Amino acid sequence: MISRRAARRIALAAQGFADPRPGGSADRRHLRRVLGRTQLLQVDSVNVFERAHYLPLFSRLGTYDKALVDRAAYCRRPVDRELFEYWGHEASLMPLEIQPLMRWRMERARDGHGAWTGINRFGRERRDYIDGVLAEIERRGPVTGGDFAEGPRGAPGWWSWSDGKRALEWLFWAGLITTKTRNGFKRVYDLTD
């Protein structure tokens, strides 16, 4: 039997907290090392101190340039991209090699399961509209929720999405579109290809 203290130290070491910090600037090797332990960085809009997806790296690497994460997730050249955004635990940035392992969730979402109840219902009831939004993205390229802001909105508040935003979120859950980049904290969606 091990002590509580030893168990705590083993758990923290398994998450990379015992690894040495970089002697110089952190680079993609360091990012990969952390993600090899955590498998994802949870994206969260709460930013009392800093956006949530930057904190796990800081706690393991020390001071680093946040652009390291942004370049790995949202670089202009897709061939240089190492992270993708999808629903892991929650909205998450994950290593690109995990993407095939998430396809079962994408297929479930297309079948009306696995996404939020309201998104599932919207996908069943408004499939023609969703297909039109996808066709528009295919025609014109990257879009934001604001590009499809017409139509009724939900109840006032955080989740008062237009039908266009609901369509984008259904397409995102289904894996048919992904986050190309972000403007501030707003997703810019594009075809997954």
MIDOSE-1310 file (N, C-alpha, C; in nm, 2 decimals, decimal comma, always signed):
residues 193
misr	+0,08/-0,12/+0,00/+0,00/+0,00/+0,00/+0,09/+0,12/+0,00; +0,05/+0,22/-0,08/+0,13/+0,35/-0,08/+0,05/+0,46/-0,01; +0,12/+0,55/+0,03/+0,06/+0,66/+0,11/-0,01/+0,76/+0,02; -0,10/+0,84/+0,07/-0,17/+0,94/-0,01/-0,08/+1,03/-0,07
raar	+0,03/+1,07/+0,00/+0,13/+1,16/-0,06/+0,20/+1,10/-0,18; +0,23/+0,97/-0,17/+0,30/+0,91/-0,28/+0,21/+0,89/-0,40; +0,08/+0,86/-0,37/-0,02/+0,85/-0,48/-0,04/+0,98/-0,55; -0,04/+1,09/-0,47/-0,06/+1,22/-0,53/+0,06/+1,25/-0,62
rial	+0,18/+1,22/-0,57/+0,30/+1,25/-0,65/+0,31/+1,17/-0,78; +0,26/+1,05/-0,77/+0,26/+0,96/-0,89/+0,16/+1,02/-0,99; +0,04/+1,06/-0,95/-0,06/+1,11/-1,04/-0,01/+1,24/-1,10; +0,05/+1,33/-1,02/+0,10/+1,46/-1,08/+0,22/+1,43/-1,18
aaqg	+0,30/+1,34/-1,15/+0,41/+1,31/-1,24/+0,36/+1,25/-1,37; +0,25/+1,17/-1,36/+0,19/+1,11/-1,48/+0,14/+1,22/-1,57; +0,10/+1,33/-1,51/+0,04/+1,44/-1,59/+0,15/+1,54/-1,64; +0,28/+1,51/-1,61/+0,38/+1,59/-1,66/+0,43/+1,70/-1,57
fadp	+0,38/+1,71/-1,45/+0,42/+1,81/-1,36/+0,56/+1,79/-1,31; +0,62/+1,67/-1,31/+0,76/+1,65/-1,26/+0,86/+1,66/-1,38; +0,82/+1,68/-1,50/+0,91/+1,69/-1,61/+0,99/+1,82/-1,60; +1,11/+1,82/-1,64/+1,19/+1,95/-1,63/+1,13/+2,05/-1,73
rpgg	+1,13/+2,17/-1,69/+1,09/+2,28/-1,78/+1,20/+2,31/-1,88; +1,16/+2,36/-2,00/+1,26/+2,39/-2,10/+1,37/+2,49/-2,05; +1,49/+2,47/-2,09/+1,60/+2,56/-2,05/+1,58/+2,70/-2,13; +1,53/+2,69/-2,25/+1,51/+2,81/-2,33/+1,37/+2,83/-2,36
sadr	+1,34/+2,88/-2,48/+1,20/+2,90/-2,52/+1,13/+2,76/-2,55; +1,01/+2,75/-2,51/+0,93/+2,63/-2,54/+0,90/+2,63/-2,68; +0,91/+2,51/-2,74/+0,88/+2,50/-2,89/+0,78/+2,38/-2,91; +0,76/+2,34/-3,03/+0,66/+2,24/-3,06/+0,69/+2,11/-3,00
rhlr	+0,82/+2,08/-2,98/+0,86/+1,95/-2,91/+0,80/+1,95/-2,77; +0,81/+2,07/-2,70/+0,75/+2,08/-2,56/+0,60/+2,07/-2,56; +0,54/+2,13/-2,66/+0,39/+2,12/-2,67/+0,35/+1,98/-2,69; +0,42/+1,91/-2,78/+0,39/+1,76/-2,81/+0,41/+1,68/-2,68
rvlg	+0,52/+1,71/-2,60/+0,54/+1,64/-2,48/+0,43/+1,65/-2,38; +0,38/+1,77/-2,36/+0,26/+1,80/-2,27/+0,14/+1,73/-2,33; +0,11/+1,74/-2,45/-0,01/+1,68/-2,51/+0,01/+1,52/-2,51; +0,13/+1,47/-2,51/+0,15/+1,33/-2,50/+0,10/+1,28/-2,36
rtql	+0,10/+1,37/-2,26/+0,05/+1,34/-2,13/-0,10/+1,37/-2,11; -0,14/+1,48/-2,16/-0,28/+1,53/-2,13/-0,38/+1,49/-2,24; -0,33/+1,47/-2,37/-0,41/+1,44/-2,48/-0,50/+1,55/-2,54; -0,52/+1,65/-2,46/-0,60/+1,76/-2,51/-0,58/+1,88/-2,42
lqvd	-0,62/+2,00/-2,48/-0,63/+2,12/-2,41/-0,77/+2,17/-2,42; -0,84/+2,18/-2,30/-0,98/+2,22/-2,30/-0,99/+2,37/-2,34; -1,08/+2,40/-2,44/-1,10/+2,54/-2,48/-1,22/+2,59/-2,39; -1,21/+2,70/-2,33/-1,31/+2,75/-2,25/-1,32/+2,90/-2,26
svnv	-1,43/+2,96/-2,27/-1,45/+3,11/-2,29/-1,42/+3,18/-2,16; -1,42/+3,12/-2,05/-1,39/+3,19/-1,92/-1,24/+3,23/-1,93; -1,22/+3,36/-1,90/-1,09/+3,41/-1,90/-1,06/+3,51/-1,79; -1,08/+3,47/-1,67/-1,06/+3,55/-1,55/-0,91/+3,59/-1,55
fera	-0,83/+3,49/-1,57/-0,68/+3,51/-1,57/-0,63/+3,49/-1,71; -0,66/+3,38/-1,78/-0,62/+3,36/-1,91/-0,71/+3,25/-1,97; -0,73/+3,24/-2,10/-0,81/+3,14/-2,16/-0,76/+3,00/-2,11; -0,85/+2,91/-2,08/-0,82/+2,78/-2,02/-0,72/+2,70/-2,10
hylp	-0,72/+2,70/-2,23/-0,64/+2,61/-2,31/-0,49/+2,65/-2,30; -0,46/+2,77/-2,25/-0,32/+2,81/-2,24/-0,26/+2,77/-2,10; -0,34/+2,75/-2,00/-0,29/+2,72/-1,87/-0,22/+2,59/-1,85; -0,27/+2,48/-1,90/-0,19/+2,35/-1,88/-0,05/+2,36/-1,92
lfsr	-0,02/+2,43/-2,03/+0,12/+2,44/-2,08/+0,20/+2,53/-1,98; +0,14/+2,64/-1,94/+0,21/+2,73/-1,84/+0,24/+2,65/-1,72; +0,15/+2,57/-1,67/+0,18/+2,50/-1,54/+0,28/+2,39/-1,56; +0,31/+2,35/-1,68/+0,41/+2,24/-1,71/+0,54/+2,30/-1,77
lgty	+0,53/+2,41/-1,84/+0,65/+2,46/-1,91/+0,70/+2,59/-1,86; +0,62/+2,66/-1,78/+0,65/+2,79/-1,73/+0,61/+2,89/-1,84; +0,67/+3,01/-1,83/+0,64/+3,11/-1,93/+0,67/+3,07/-2,07; +0,58/+3,08/-2,16/+0,59/+3,04/-2,30/+0,51/+3,14/-2,39
dkal	+0,54/+3,14/-2,51/+0,47/+3,22/-2,61/+0,34/+3,15/-2,65; +0,22/+3,22/-2,61/+0,09/+3,15/-2,65/+0,07/+3,13/-2,79; +0,15/+3,20/-2,88/+0,14/+3,18/-3,02/+0,18/+3,04/-3,06; +0,25/+2,97/-2,97/+0,29/+2,83/-3,00/+0,17/+2,75/-3,01
vdra	+0,07/+2,76/-2,92/-0,06/+2,69/-2,93/-0,14/+2,73/-3,05; -0,15/+2,86/-3,07/-0,23/+2,92/-3,18/-0,17/+2,87/-3,32; -0,04/+2,87/-3,33/+0,02/+2,83/-3,46/-0,01/+2,68/-3,48; +0,00/+2,60/-3,38/-0,02/+2,45/-3,39/-0,17/+2,42/-3,42
aycr	-0,26/+2,51/-3,38/-0,40/+2,48/-3,40/-0,46/+2,55/-3,52; -0,41/+2,67/-3,55/-0,48/+2,75/-3,65/-0,38/+2,81/-3,75; -0,27/+2,74/-3,78/-0,18/+2,79/-3,88/-0,24/+2,80/-4,02; -0,19/+2,89/-4,10/-0,24/+2,91/-4,23/-0,22/+2,79/-4,32
rpvd	-0,11/+2,73/-4,31/-0,08/+2,61/-4,40/-0,13/+2,48/-4,33; -0,23/+2,42/-4,38/-0,28/+2,30/-4,31/-0,18/+2,19/-4,29; -0,08/+2,19/-4,37/+0,02/+2,08/-4,36/+0,10/+2,10/-4,23; +0,11/+2,23/-4,18/+0,18/+2,26/-4,05/+0,09/+2,24/-3,93
relf	-0,03/+2,22/-3,95/-0,13/+2,21/-3,83/-0,10/+2,08/-3,76; -0,10/+2,09/-3,62/-0,08/+1,97/-3,54/-0,20/+1,95/-3,45; -0,28/+2,05/-3,43/-0,40/+2,03/-3,34/-0,53/+2,06/-3,42; -0,63/+2,00/-3,37/-0,76/+2,03/-3,43/-0,86/+2,05/-3,31
eywg	-0,97/+2,12/-3,34/-1,07/+2,15/-3,24/-1,19/+2,07/-3,26; -1,23/+2,00/-3,15/-1,35/+1,92/-3,15/-1,40/+1,90/-3,01; -1,51/+1,83/-3,00/-1,56/+1,79/-2,87/-1,49/+1,67/-2,81; -1,39/+1,70/-2,74/-1,32/+1,59/-2,66/-1,40/+1,57/-2,53
heas	-1,34/+1,61/-2,43/-1,41/+1,61/-2,30/-1,52/+1,72/-2,31; -1,47/+1,84/-2,35/-1,56/+1,95/-2,38/-1,49/+2,00/-2,51; -1,52/+2,13/-2,55/-1,45/+2,18/-2,67/-1,30/+2,18/-2,63; -1,23/+2,12/-2,72/-1,09/+2,09/-2,69/-1,00/+2,10/-2,82
lmpl	-0,87/+2,13/-2,79/-0,77/+2,12/-2,90/-0,70/+1,99/-2,87; -0,69/+1,90/-2,98/-0,63/+1,77/-2,96/-0,53/+1,75/-3,07; -0,43/+1,66/-3,05/-0,34/+1,63/-3,16/-0,41/+1,57/-3,28; -0,37/+1,61/-3,39/-0,43/+1,57/-3,52/-0,45/+1,42/-3,54
eiqp	-0,35/+1,35/-3,48/-0,35/+1,20/-3,50/-0,47/+1,14/-3,42; -0,53/+1,21/-3,33/-0,65/+1,16/-3,26/-0,78/+1,18/-3,34; -0,78/+1,26/-3,44/-0,90/+1,29/-3,52/-0,97/+1,17/-3,57; -0,90/+1,07/-3,63/-0,97/+0,95/-3,67/-1,04/+0,87/-3,55
lmrw	-0,99/+0,89/-3,43/-1,05/+0,82/-3,32/-1,18/+0,89/-3,28; -1,20/+1,01/-3,32/-1,32/+1,09/-3,29/-1,43/+1,07/-3,40; -1,40/+1,01/-3,50/-1,50/+1,00/-3,61/-1,63/+0,92/-3,57; -1,62/+0,83/-3,48/-1,74/+0,76/-3,43/-1,83/+0,86/-3,37
rmer	-1,78/+0,96/-3,30/-1,86/+1,06/-3,24/-1,93/+1,15/-3,35; -1,85/+1,18/-3,45/-1,90/+1,26/-3,56/-2,02/+1,19/-3,63; -2,00/+1,06/-3,65/-2,10/+0,98/-3,72/-2,23/+0,97/-3,63; -2,21/+0,96/-3,50/-2,32/+0,96/-3,41/-2,40/+1,09/-3,41
ardg	-2,32/+1,20/-3,42/-2,39/+1,33/-3,43/-2,47/+1,34/-3,56; -2,41/+1,29/-3,67/-2,49/+1,29/-3,80/-2,62/+1,21/-3,79; -2,61/+1,11/-3,71/-2,73/+1,02/-3,69/-2,83/+1,08/-3,58; -2,80/+1,19/-3,53/-2,88/+1,25/-3,43/-2,86/+1,21/-3,28
hgaw	-2,74/+1,16/-3,25/-2,71/+1,12/-3,12/-2,57/+1,19/-3,08; -2,56/+1,21/-2,95/-2,42/+1,25/-2,90/-2,40/+1,40/-2,89; -2,47/+1,48/-2,97/-2,46/+1,62/-2,96/-2,56/+1,67/-2,85; -2,56/+1,79/-2,82/-2,66/+1,85/-2,73/-2,80/+1,82/-2,78
tgin	-2,89/+1,81/-2,69/-3,03/+1,77/-2,73/-3,09/+1,87/-2,83; -3,07/+2,00/-2,81/-3,12/+2,10/-2,90/-3,06/+2,09/-3,04; -2,93/+2,06/-3,04/-2,86/+2,05/-3,17/-2,90/+1,92/-3,24; -2,92/+1,81/-3,17/-2,98/+1,69/-3,23/-3,11/+1,72/-3,29
rfgr	-3,20/+1,78/-3,22/-3,33/+1,81/-3,27/-3,33/+1,90/-3,39; -3,25/+2,01/-3,39/-3,23/+2,10/-3,50/-3,18/+2,02/-3,62; -3,09/+1,93/-3,60/-3,04/+1,85/-3,72/-3,15/+1,76/-3,78; -3,24/+1,71/-3,70/-3,35/+1,63/-3,75/-3,45/+1,72/-3,82
errd	-3,49/+1,83/-3,76/-3,60/+1,91/-3,81/-3,56/+2,01/-3,92; -3,43/+2,05/-3,93/-3,39/+2,15/-4,03/-3,28/+2,10/-4,12; -3,28/+1,98/-4,16/-3,17/+1,92/-4,24/-3,15/+1,99/-4,37; -3,26/+2,03/-4,43/-3,25/+2,11/-4,56/-3,17/+2,24/-4,54
yidg	-3,21/+2,31/-4,43/-3,14/+2,43/-4,40/-2,99/+2,41/-4,38; -2,96/+2,31/-4,30/-2,82/+2,27/-4,27/-2,74/+2,24/-4,40; -2,81/+2,17/-4,49/-2,74/+2,13/-4,61/-2,72/+2,26/-4,70; -2,81/+2,36/-4,69/-2,79/+2,49/-4,76/-2,67/+2,56/-4,70
vlae	-2,65/+2,56/-4,57/-2,54/+2,63/-4,50/-2,41/+2,56/-4,54; -2,41/+2,43/-4,55/-2,29/+2,36/-4,59/-2,25/+2,39/-4,74; -2,35/+2,40/-4,82/-2,33/+2,44/-4,96/-2,28/+2,58/-4,97; -2,32/+2,67/-4,89/-2,27/+2,80/-4,89/-2,12/+2,81/-4,85
ierr	-2,08/+2,73/-4,75/-1,94/+2,72/-4,71/-1,86/+2,66/-4,82; -1,91/+2,56/-4,89/-1,84/+2,50/-5,00/-1,82/+2,61/-5,11; -1,92/+2,69/-5,13/-1,92/+2,79/-5,24/-1,82/+2,91/-5,20; -1,83/+2,96/-5,08/-1,75/+3,08/-5,05/-1,64/+3,07/-4,95
gpvt	-1,62/+2,95/-4,89/-1,51/+2,94/-4,80/-1,54/+2,97/-4,65; -1,44/+3,00/-4,57/-1,45/+3,02/-4,43/-1,56/+3,12/-4,39; -1,63/+3,09/-4,28/-1,75/+3,17/-4,24/-1,74/+3,17/-4,08; -1,82/+3,27/-4,03/-1,84/+3,28/-3,89/-1,99/+3,26/-3,86
ggdf	-2,02/+3,25/-3,73/-2,17/+3,25/-3,70/-2,24/+3,37/-3,74; -2,17/+3,49/-3,74/-2,23/+3,61/-3,78/-2,27/+3,62/-3,93; -2,21/+3,53/-4,01/-2,24/+3,53/-4,15/-2,38/+3,46/-4,17; -2,43/+3,40/-4,07/-2,56/+3,33/-4,08/-2,65/+3,37/-3,96
aegp	-2,65/+3,50/-3,93/-2,71/+3,55/-3,81/-2,86/+3,57/-3,83; -2,91/+3,55/-3,95/-3,06/+3,57/-3,98/-3,14/+3,47/-3,91; -3,27/+3,49/-3,91/-3,36/+3,39/-3,85/-3,38/+3,41/-3,70; -3,47/+3,33/-3,65/-3,51/+3,35/-3,51/-3,39/+3,31/-3,42
rgap	-3,38/+3,37/-3,30/-3,28/+3,34/-3,20/-3,35/+3,27/-3,09; -3,27/+3,20/-3,01/-3,32/+3,14/-2,89/-3,35/+3,24/-2,78; -3,38/+3,20/-2,66/-3,40/+3,29/-2,55/-3,28/+3,38/-2,53; -3,30/+3,50/-2,48/-3,19/+3,59/-2,46/-3,09/+3,53/-2,37
gwws	-2,96/+3,55/-2,39/-2,86/+3,50/-2,30/-2,74/+3,44/-2,38; -2,66/+3,37/-2,31/-2,54/+3,32/-2,37/-2,56/+3,23/-2,49; -2,66/+3,15/-2,49/-2,69/+3,05/-2,59/-2,80/+3,09/-2,69; -2,82/+3,22/-2,71/-2,93/+3,27/-2,79/-2,88/+3,27/-2,94
wsdg	-2,86/+3,15/-2,99/-2,81/+3,13/-3,13/-2,92/+3,15/-3,23; -2,87/+3,20/-3,35/-2,96/+3,21/-3,47/-2,96/+3,06/-3,53; -3,05/+3,05/-3,62/-3,06/+2,92/-3,69/-2,93/+2,89/-3,76; -2,87/+2,99/-3,81/-2,74/+2,98/-3,88/-2,63/+2,92/-3,79
kral	-2,62/+2,98/-3,67/-2,52/+2,93/-3,57/-2,55/+2,79/-3,53; -2,68/+2,76/-3,51/-2,72/+2,62/-3,48/-2,68/+2,52/-3,59; -2,70/+2,56/-3,72/-2,65/+2,48/-3,83/-2,50/+2,46/-3,83; -2,43/+2,57/-3,80/-2,28/+2,56/-3,80/-2,24/+2,46/-3,69
ewlf	-2,31/+2,47/-3,57/-2,27/+2,38/-3,46/-2,30/+2,24/-3,49; -2,42/+2,21/-3,56/-2,45/+2,08/-3,60/-2,34/+2,02/-3,70; -2,30/+2,10/-3,79/-2,20/+2,06/-3,89/-2,07/+2,04/-3,82; -2,04/+2,12/-3,72/-1,91/+2,10/-3,64/-1,92/+1,97/-3,56
wagl	-2,03/+1,94/-3,49/-2,04/+1,82/-3,42/-2,03/+1,70/-3,52; -2,09/+1,71/-3,64/-2,09/+1,60/-3,73/-1,95/+1,59/-3,80; -1,86/+1,68/-3,78/-1,73/+1,67/-3,84/-1,72/+1,71/-3,98; -1,83/+1,77/-4,03/-1,83/+1,82/-4,17/-1,76/+1,95/-4,19
ittk	-1,75/+2,03/-4,08/-1,67/+2,15/-4,08/-1,59/+2,15/-3,96; -1,49/+2,24/-3,95/-1,40/+2,25/-3,84/-1,36/+2,39/-3,82; -1,29/+2,42/-3,71/-1,24/+2,55/-3,68/-1,11/+2,58/-3,76; -1,12/+2,67/-3,85/-1,00/+2,70/-3,93/-0,91/+2,79/-3,85
trng	-0,97/+2,89/-3,78/-0,90/+2,98/-3,69/-1,00/+3,04/-3,60; -0,96/+3,13/-3,52/-1,05/+3,21/-3,43/-1,02/+3,36/-3,45; -1,12/+3,44/-3,44/-1,11/+3,58/-3,43/-1,15/+3,62/-3,29; -1,05/+3,65/-3,21/-1,08/+3,66/-3,07/-1,11/+3,52/-3,01
fkrv	-1,24/+3,51/-2,97/-1,28/+3,38/-2,92/-1,38/+3,32/-3,02; -1,42/+3,39/-3,13/-1,52/+3,34/-3,22/-1,46/+3,24/-3,32; -1,52/+3,13/-3,34/-1,47/+3,03/-3,44/-1,49/+3,09/-3,58; -1,40/+3,06/-3,67/-1,41/+3,07/-3,81/-1,41/+2,93/-3,86
ydlt	-1,53/+2,89/-3,92/-1,55/+2,76/-3,97/-1,51/+2,74/-4,11; -1,46/+2,62/-4,15/-1,44/+2,59/-4,29/-1,46/+2,44/-4,30; -1,46/+2,39/-4,42/-1,47/+2,25/-4,45/-1,36/+2,17/-4,38; -1,39/+2,06/-4,33/-1,28/+1,98/-4,26/-1,17/+1,94/-4,36
d	-1,20/+1,92/-4,49/-1,09/+1,88/-4,58/-0,98/+1,99/-4,58
